[in-house]
Amino acid sequence: MQSKALLAIAIGLSASSPLHAETISIDQLLQKVINHYPAIKTAYFEVAKARQDSLKIEGQLGWQLAAQTGYAKEVSLFGVPVEQISMGGSLRRKLESGDRVTLSANIANDDADSAFAGLPNPSTSSNLKLEYTMPLGKAAGNLDYTTAISSARAGVDIKTAEQKLLLEKMAGQVITLYLSALNTRQRIDNTQAAIKRTEKLSQFINDRLKLGIAEDKDQLQTDAQLQSQKAQLSLLQLAWTQQLISINRLSGNPWDHQLTLSFPELAINDSASVDKLLTVVKNNSPALTQIDSLISIADSQIKLQRQNTKSNLDLQFFIGNKTSEGEIQPNSSVSNSDTVAGINLAFSQALDQSADKAALYQAQLNRGLQLQNKKQLLENLHYDLASVLAETAALKHSISAYKNSQVAEKKMLLDAEQRYKSGRIDIDQLLQFENQLSATDLTLNIQKMELQQRLLRLSLLTGQIWKKIKLPAFDLKNDDSFIEEVL
């Protein structure tokens, strides 16, 4: 029942007036699919997310503010209870070089239950200090930061390449569907032309039967061929309807929207050399961009892991001021202010470096793996390009040969028709010439289609196919509507 329904729909769609059909080219169909395809916007989201990683890492170099305050009841060095109120704060920043700058200040007020001679009570002390730390060993050069930034940028390139791979995959599917539908349409036209010729022959035989100068078997053979052609036409119309529905679904049109597909007219560029085209293909390949980005990440990890095997050695300078003031009984006070400065050298070394060495070896293996993948991909790109060019050249010669064959087949059919009318050949010979011409016409059209398929494949490899396509642009930073779309 379902196949009968589809067949009825196919016949109905095929019978629709072509005046109401929209004429569309492969470029226009690609544009429609890109504008409608939801997964494309998802790929743009992934690129936008990846770009935020660099901003998050760059934010690590910003100033960091810290503050604290508190109250405590302690015991002094002399065993006397002391109430202490303290407050302090600091500003810290890590520079791109890996050096660290810290500005800190704190103030404290101590009030002991009893005072000792010569010591102020209550007393207030403050401390202001500027520290500058220079990593000389493991942390020198701030490789943690630079490798993270490099990896984040490579991550953006990877997501951008994934977006382009999605576009290429989608374009390949659209091209296959478009050419397949166009091939079906040409088969329909070819079959309809054959039916017209057979109907004309049937009418001629019928007229001769009335005059008694033709045999019944001639009419029977002609009618059998006509019915076979009509059955083939019905199947082709069903296939066309299914392909048309698929095209409408991809482009967002109503399922029964009528389309007329225009035949691609890409020209062969005989002047382009393989080496020149290969360079263009490499520059356009998103898969190659992905691998290069992964190699860049592996290089960064190797540098970082080599650095991690070194010792920690930090040189620290500081300068500041310390003050203290308070009351000394009876009726006297003290106030001191002194400048302080110093230099420190800190060293540490992990005794077991097996983990760092394993991580370094793993990063080196990962780089080697990506280099092998790149070698294989470059070889595949070279062979894909050479194959397309070789097949294009062969199809060009094949089309020329079939055109000559078509001319010869038409002459042979005309001659056979004249000989049949004069009674010099039988009907089965005439039908054979008719079938040969029909087969030659169809094969010629298929060869032309195959040539355009190779040229479109070449256009996809070189990126030329996107010259006439307007890729979408989303302002994800200022447009939050995409969040609402998924809620």
Buried (B, 14 or more C-beta within 10 A) or exposed (E): EEEEEBBEBBBEBBEEEEEEBEEBBBBBBBBBBBEEBEEBEEBBBBBBEBBEBBEEBBEBEEEEEEEEEEEEEEEBEEEBEBBBBBBBBBBBBBBEEBBBBBBBBBBBBBBBEEBEEEBBBBBBBBBBBBBBBBBBBBBBBBBBBBBBBBBBBBBBBBBBBBBBBBBBEBBEEBBEBBBBBBBBBBBBBBBBBBBEBBBEBBEBBBEBBEEEEBBEEBBEBBBEBBEEBBEBBBBBBBBBBBBBBBBBEBBEBEEEBBBEBBBBEBEBEEEEEEEEBBEBBBEBBBBBBBBBBBBBBBBBBBBBBBBBEBEBBBBBEBBBBBBBBBBBEEEEEEEEEEEEEEEEEEEEEBEEEEEBBEBBEBBBEBBEEBBEBBEEBBEEBBEBBEEBBEBBEBBBEBBEEBBEBBEEBBEEBEEBBEBBEEEEBBBEEBBBBBBBBBEBBBBBBBBBBBBBBBBBBBBBBBBBBBEEEEEEEBEBEEEEEBEEEEE
